[in-house]
Amino acid sequence: MKIAVPADGSNLEKAVSLSFGRAPYYLIHDNTTKQSEVLDNEAATSQGGTGIQAAQFLVDQGVKAAIVPRCGKNAAEVLRAAGIELYQCQPGSVQHNLDALAGGELSLLEAIHPGLHRHGGR
């Protein structure tokens, strides 16, 4: 299963990004093959709709789960319509959160916010 994590850097030891749509990278980990890849988030610099664009990007990558600190309503709708489970991240690195998910320590993300709508800035 492919798992996406918005990341502040391009490796497993970097922190989970506090922003879903404007994260600089997405680390996609396949828990079957144990392979990971880092993809630039091209939506991060968009003027608007970054969450929706980022969500569709992850759908296109075949992701089945995402570990996030928070998620806006529009992005969550795209992800959930594609059957992608959203998990609440814990403080720490991408690797820590992947390990926590594997150990059954992460809960499903329940609180979906209306969106930050910062339009082009972080």
SEKOL-908102 format. One line per field, with one value per residue (C-alpha): z, x, y; residue in one letter. Coordinates in nm, 3 decimals, always signed. Example, Ala and Ser with C-alpha at 12.3 -4.5 7.8 and 13.67 -1.06 7.14 Angstrom:
pz	[+0.780|+0.714];
px	[+1.230|+1.367];
py	[-0.450|-0.106];
residu	[A|S];
END
This chain:
pz	[+0.000|-0.088|+0.197|+0.142|+0.397|+0.336|+0.426|+0.496|+0.343|+0.098|+0.329|+0.595|+0.883|+0.798|+0.981|+0.862|+0.705|+0.895|+0.566|+0.342|+0.026|+0.056|+0.175|-0.028|-0.080|-0.053|+0.058|-0.079|+0.092|-0.028|+0.283|+0.072|-0.114|+0.159|-0.117|-0.077|-0.325|-0.275|-0.509|-0.538|-0.463|-0.771|-0.620|-0.334|-0.523|-0.679|-0.617|-0.498|-0.480|-0.357|-0.136|-0.418|-0.659|-0.406|-0.325|-0.693|-0.736|-0.460|-0.612|-0.944|-0.764|-0.645|-0.276|-0.042|+0.285|+0.393|+0.724|+0.780|+1.062|+0.926|+0.604|+0.449|+0.352|-0.026|-0.023|+0.217|-0.012|-0.308|-0.102|+0.057|-0.276|-0.400|-0.095|+0.066|+0.446|+0.636|+0.952|+1.217|+1.236|+1.556|+1.619|+1.466|+1.147|+0.848|+0.952|+1.303|+1.160|+0.912|+1.202|+1.415|+1.136|+1.094|+1.469|+1.473|+1.678|+1.451|+1.459|+1.166|+1.113|+1.227|+1.241|+0.891|+0.875|+0.619|+0.453|+0.513|+0.183|+0.204|-0.175|-0.267|+0.060|+0.349];
px	[+0.000|+0.130|+0.132|+0.188|+0.333|+0.374|+0.735|+0.955|+1.256|+1.351|+1.423|+1.259|+1.427|+1.274|+0.968|+0.613|+0.507|+0.245|+0.075|-0.084|-0.132|+0.180|+0.422|+0.744|+0.754|+0.548|+0.725|+0.546|+0.629|+0.517|+0.484|+0.481|+0.808|+0.959|+1.058|+1.016|+1.021|+1.023|+0.818|+0.818|+0.482|+0.421|+0.097|+0.286|+0.336|-0.010|-0.216|-0.517|-0.666|-0.342|-0.511|-0.728|-0.433|-0.214|-0.490|-0.544|-0.168|-0.168|-0.471|-0.282|+0.016|-0.203|-0.179|-0.414|-0.335|-0.198|-0.047|-0.122|-0.130|-0.451|-0.647|-0.890|-1.242|-1.194|-0.873|-1.027|-1.325|-1.096|-0.890|-1.186|-1.371|-1.068|-1.081|-0.768|-0.759|-0.639|-0.436|-0.347|+0.030|+0.230|+0.506|+0.831|+0.983|+0.827|+0.994|+0.850|+0.502|+0.540|+0.653|+0.360|+0.115|+0.267|+0.236|-0.130|-0.053|-0.211|-0.577|-0.789|-0.802|-1.143|-1.117|-1.133|-1.100|-1.273|-0.940|-0.675|-0.713|-0.387|-0.362|+0.002|+0.189|+0.295];
py	[+0.000|+0.345|+0.597|+0.970|+1.210|+1.585|+1.656|+1.957|+1.783|+1.515|+1.222|+1.007|+1.187|+1.527|+1.658|+1.612|+1.942|+2.140|+2.224|+1.963|+2.167|+2.380|+2.112|+2.135|+1.758|+1.443|+1.132|+0.829|+0.503|+0.160|-0.054|-0.372|-0.314|-0.087|+0.158|+0.533|+0.817|+1.191|+1.405|+1.782|+1.938|+2.148|+2.281|+2.447|+2.772|+2.793|+3.103|+2.904|+2.559|+2.408|+2.152|+2.023|+2.012|+1.834|+1.585|+1.504|+1.460|+1.197|+1.025|+1.011|+0.850|+0.561|+0.651|+0.461|+0.642|+0.981|+1.085|+1.454|+1.710|+1.864|+1.880|+2.124|+2.028|+2.043|+1.839|+1.586|+1.542|+1.462|+1.217|+1.044|+1.015|+0.820|+0.591|+0.736|+0.703|+1.011|+0.953|+1.211|+1.250|+1.262|+1.517|+1.402|+1.275|+1.111|+0.782|+0.807|+0.847|+0.561|+0.339|+0.460|+0.376|+0.031|-0.022|+0.081|+0.391|+0.655|+0.740|+0.847|+1.223|+1.339|+1.719|+1.864|+2.243|+2.466|+2.554|+2.816|+3.001|+3.192|+3.217|+3.202|+3.237|+3.021];
residu	[M|K|I|A|V|P|A|D|G|S|N|L|E|K|A|V|S|L|S|F|G|R|A|P|Y|Y|L|I|H|D|N|T|T|K|Q|S|E|V|L|D|N|E|A|A|T|S|Q|G|G|T|G|I|Q|A|A|Q|F|L|V|D|Q|G|V|K|A|A|I|V|P|R|C|G|K|N|A|A|E|V|L|R|A|A|G|I|E|L|Y|Q|C|Q|P|G|S|V|Q|H|N|L|D|A|L|A|G|G|E|L|S|L|L|E|A|I|H|P|G|L|H|R|H|G|G|R];
END
